[in-house]
Amino acid sequence: MIKRVHMTAGVVLAAVMVSSGCGATTSDEAKPGPQPASGESGGKQSSRPTAPSTPTASPSVAAARPLKDGTAVLTHCADADDPYATVAVRNPNGRQGLFAVRISYKTANGFTMAETYDQVSVPAKSKAELRVAVASAGPVDEIARCEVNPRATAVR
């Protein structure tokens, strides 16, 4: 009589052989698994434990997240004495970033003479100064005021 029990194939084979009256043999033919080809020795094969795999480095979580936008504050508008607009750009992120800053140059009646769009690299949790020449904006003596977008857009 054969009882069915959930076992691996080798154990089930041994149980069938014992219950049917067959004795276990020691020849390679009774062993489950691959058999040596003729002419090869049927000696035991020892298996060596494999070394544990080393985990591969993955990009840090901070590098995977997009940068937050920074802030821009006008510190000096271009004038005849200093034809540069100066903006302080702050980076709130924990890593260096490149930020885009937009400056508008306006006349006394509010007309926008020109706009510049410049980028500045800012260290992590720090600020940097951006100086922009306004030669392309038109005559410096016509600039009554400068306006900077307070949001410094994170580029990368």
Secondary structure as UniProt FT lines:
FT   HELIX           9..19
FT   TURN            20..21
FT   HELIX           28..30
FT   TURN            38..39
FT   HELIX           61..64
FT   STRAND          70..76
FT   STRAND          84..90
FT   STRAND          97..106
FT   TURN            108..109
FT   STRAND          112..122
FT   TURN            124..125
FT   STRAND          127..133
FT   HELIX           135..137
FT   HELIX           140..142
FT   STRAND          145..148
FT   STRAND          151..154
//
